[in-house]
């Protein structure tokens, strides 16, 4: 059985490396969770374009801004 390696933080296979430079729209009605997601994404180099609690607003933002995530 092959061992699974855990990538170093910020290394080539890390979340930071895979997500850096991407753009996201957060659609979440629970403010605390949305703030947590935004903080994590920003720490990983993702630009958070918008946070909205409304699905309709979220769809509109995705159409207009065309985020990666």
C-alpha positions in Angstrom: 0.0 0.0 0.0 1.3 3.4 -0.9 1.5 6.1 1.8 -0.4 9.3 1.2 1.7 12.3 1.6 0.4 15.4 3.3 1.5 18.5 1.3 3.4 21.2 3.1 1.3 24.4 3.8 1.8 26.7 0.9 3.6 23.9 -1.1 2.9 22.8 -4.6 0.0 20.4 -3.7 -1.5 22.6 -1.0 -4.9 24.3 -1.0 -3.1 27.6 -1.1 -1.2 26.7 -4.3 -4.3 25.2 -6.0 -6.6 28.1 -5.1 -4.3 31.1 -5.3 -5.5 33.7 -7.8 -9.0 32.3 -8.1 -12.2 34.3 -7.6 -15.2 33.2 -5.6 -18.8 34.2 -4.8 -20.1 33.1 -1.5 -23.8 32.3 -1.2 -24.6 31.5 2.4 -27.4 32.7 4.7 -25.6 32.0 7.9 -23.4 35.0 8.5 -20.8 33.5 10.9 -20.2 30.5 8.5 -20.0 32.9 5.5 -17.4 35.1 7.3 -15.4 32.0 8.2 -15.4 30.7 4.6 -14.4 34.2 3.3 -11.5 34.4 5.8 -10.3 30.9 4.8 -10.5 31.6 1.1 -8.8 35.0 1.5 -6.0 33.3 3.5 -5.6 30.8 0.6 -5.2 33.6 -2.0 -8.8 33.5 -3.3 -10.4 36.9 -4.1 -14.0 36.9 -2.6 -16.0 38.9 -5.1 -19.3 39.0 -3.2 -21.1 37.5 -0.2 -24.8 37.2 -0.4 -27.5 35.3 1.6 -29.9 35.2 -1.4 -29.7 32.4 -4.0 -31.2 34.8 -6.6 -28.5 37.4 -5.9 -25.9 34.6 -6.0 -27.0 33.5 -9.4 -27.0 37.0 -10.7 -23.5 37.6 -9.3 -22.2 34.4 -10.9 -23.6 35.4 -14.3 -22.2 38.9 -14.1 -18.8 38.2 -12.5 -18.1 34.7 -13.7 -16.1 33.5 -10.6 -13.9 30.4 -10.6 -15.5 29.1 -7.4 
